[in-house]
Amino acid sequence: MMKKIDLMMFDLDGTIASTGDDLVLGINHTLKTLNLRERTKQDIIGFVGDGISKLMERALGSRYREYQEEAMRIFSAYYAEHLLDNTKLYPHVEEVLQNFENKPKVVLTNKRYPYALMIVRGLKIEKYFTEVIGADSTPFLKPDRRIIDSVLEKHPAERHRALIVGDGVNDIAVARNSGIMSCAFLNGLGRRDDLLKAKADYYCEDIREVNRLFR
């Protein structure tokens, strides 16, 4: 039986958009500029999920923490110019957004708001969302339940009828912490094994499955 929902939240990186290549290029441009060893794509993708500051900290490693501030300046300047070079919508995402055109939908990401908004606008999907919420939009990041509380204050819905769709363990955790539903997308940037262990309420291999799970 399809589950009735009144509010949908979507993660951005790895759920709506395939952003991995541009993140990898941005991080490795930063490391190269600092004369540090570049990271593999697999390493960098594994660092994604907790915001760009944490991503950079992980990419630098414990030996080079003193470069954090300079690295962030280098990355920010580069990424703002190149975040749409290779980034694109995942297949069938727009089909899902159209299917739920009458439901309020929010982008909820740990990515910084200016970057998130640039991507949403660049991919021409801003019209589907009532709001884009990024890492600097509130004092909280996923998986802190208070970010869901703030969303529900602005977009009232019963918790059991609110849903977050995402490819990361933070998406599942914030749902569990706040009492909303979670649907894990297994073919994004998040590690599949970690997602399965996190025990989301629902799972989908293909984003179109959301159309069959919810109404």
Sequence and secondary structure as in RCSB ss.txt:
>XXXX:A:sequence
MMKKIDLMMFDLDGTIASTGDDLVLGINHTLKTLNLRERTKQDIIGFVGDGISKLMERALGSRYREYQEEAMRIF
SAYYAEHLLDNTKLYPHVEEVLQNFENKPKVVLTNKRYPYALMIVRGLKIEKYFTEVIGADSTPFLKPDRRIIDS
VLEKHPAERHRALIVGDGVNDIAVARNSGIMSCAFLNGLGRRDDLLKAKADYYCEDIREVNRLFR
>XXXX:A:secstr
  B  SEEEE SBTTTEE HHHHHHHHHHHHHHTT     HHHHHHHTTS HHHHHHHHH GGGGGGHHHHHHHH
HHHHHHHTTSS EE TTHHHHHHHTTTS EEEE SS HHHHHHHHHHTT GGG SEEE TTTSS  TT HHHHHH
HHHHS   GGGEEEEESSHHHHHHHHHHT EEEEETTSSS HHHHHHH  SEEESSTTHHHHHB 
